Amino acid sequence: MKKIIAYILAAAVVVALVMAGRTTAKAGFDDEELTARQVEAHAAAELLRELGVAEEDPAIQALSAEWWRCEELKDARYLGVYTVTGYDIDCPHCQGKYVNQSASGVQLTPGRSVAMCKDFPFGTEIYIEGLGFYVVEDRGVGPGQIDVACNNHSECYALTGHYEVWVLDRVEGTE
């Protein structure tokens, strides 16, 4: 019984760290740290599986997502701290006459699309600490700023702030 409780506590601690997203270091990612984090996430998931937790369980899903996040970030380049705001893709006030249209011509997708300055070609993938992975598909902001496509104003206000940002050194499309 003590062993099971120890496993549960160990897994809970790792899950809590994963959920908090505390795996990064300022000014870049160290491959060794990311790999160690992947090993921790895998071990915690295995402990949960040994205890009979299903693959569909949110804890195992979060650990799997953390493993893949670390994998993606091994090739990321640190950009710095950016001012992040949101814009409602269906709002004429936010979008003007370009409601639900992007500068790149693709359909804006909340949770995917961001606007950045011309220094970043369309298709550039970025990671915003605490928010996730996005693709540059729009314009309309200056250097040091990112505007995230959102479903409504509440989402916009909820994510507004200053975040550390990384760019993945691969591009989906071209400008």
N, C-alpha and C positions, 0 to 999 in steps of 0.2 A: 504494500500500500504506500509506503514512504517513497519507493522508487517512482510510482505513478505520479504522486504529488510533485516530486522533484521534476519529472519530465514536463508536467503541465506548467509548473512555474517557469521553467527554463524556456519553454515554447512561448509562454505568454510574454516574457520579457523581450524575446526576439521579435515577436509580432508587434509589440508596442513600439519598439525602435523602428521597425519597418514602416508602420503606420505613421509615425512621426516624421519619416523621411530624413532622418539624421545620418545620412551616409556620405555626405559630400564634404570636401574641404575647400576653403576659399582659394581662388586662383588656380583651380584645376583639380583633376581627379588623378589619384595615384592608382595605377593598374593593380598594384599589390593590395591596396585597401579595398578596391572594388571586387577583386577576386576573393579576398577574405570575407567580404560581405556576402558574396554569392554562396560561399561555403557555409556561412552561418544560416542563411535563408534556406538552403537545401537541407541542412541538418535539422533545423526547426520543423520543416515540412515533413521530413522523414519521421521525426518524433510524433508528430500529430497523426501521421498515417499509421504508425505502430499502435497508437491508442484507438484506432478505428475511426478516425475522422475522415469523412468523405472528401473526394477531390473537389467537389463543388462547394465545400465549406468556404466562407469568406476569408478565414484565416489562411488556409492553404492557397487560395487565389491571390491574396495579398503577398504572400511569400514568393509565389511564382512571378507575380508582377515585379516585385523587387529584384529578383534574380535577373529578369530580362532588362529592367531599367539599368542595372549595373553593367550589363553586357553592352547596351547601346551607348552608355556614357564613356566606355573605354577609349573611344576615338573622338570624344568631344573636346572642343577648345573653349576655354573660359573667356567670356566677353566682358563681364563686370556686372555691376548693379545697375539695373534699368528701371525706369518708371513705367509701370504697367497699368494700363487702364482698359476698360472694355467699351465696346460699342454694340448697340442693339441692331442686328442686321435688318430688322423690319421697321425701323424707326426713321421717318423723314428728318427728324431733328438731328439724329446721329449720322445719318447717311446722306442727307440732302436729297438731290434728285437721283442718286445712285442706290436707292433702296435695294438691298439684297444683290448688289452687283459688286464685283471686285475689280481692281485695276488689272488683274491678270486675266480676267475673262472667265474664271471658274466660279462655280456656285459657292458662295460663302457657307462655311460649315462651322457652327459653334462647336468648341472642343477640338478644332483642328486649325482653322484659319486665323492668321494674325496679320496685322499691318506693321511694316517696318520701313525704314528709309531705303533709298536706292542702293545703299552699300551692300544690301543683301538681295541677291537675285531671287526671283520667284522660284519656289520649290525648295528653298533653303529650309532645312529642318533645325529647330531649336528646342532646347529644354529650358523651361522656367521652373526653378526650384520651388517645390510645393504646389505647382499647378500642373506640370506635365509636359508632354511633347506637342509641338505645334509646327505648322508649315507656313512660310511666308507666302501669302497669296493676295496681299493688298498693300496699298501705300497710304499716305496721308499723315504720317508722323515724322518727326525729326530724329536725328541721332540720339541715342540713349533712351529712346521711348519704344514701347510696344503697345499696340492696341489689339486686344483679343476680341474676336467675334463672339457675341453672346446671344442668347435667346430673348433676353429681356433686361430691363434696367436694373432689376434686383441683382442679377448675376454680375452685371457691370460693376455695381457698387461693391459687391462682395469681394471681388478680386483686385480692386484698385490698391496699389501700393508699390513698394520698392522690392525687387526680387533679383537674386543672382541668376544670370543667364549664361547658357552654353550653346554653342553652335556645333551641330554634328557635321563633320567634314564629308558630307555627301549632298548632292543636289538632285531632287526628283525631276525637275523640269528646267527650262531655260527662260531667260527674260526675253 
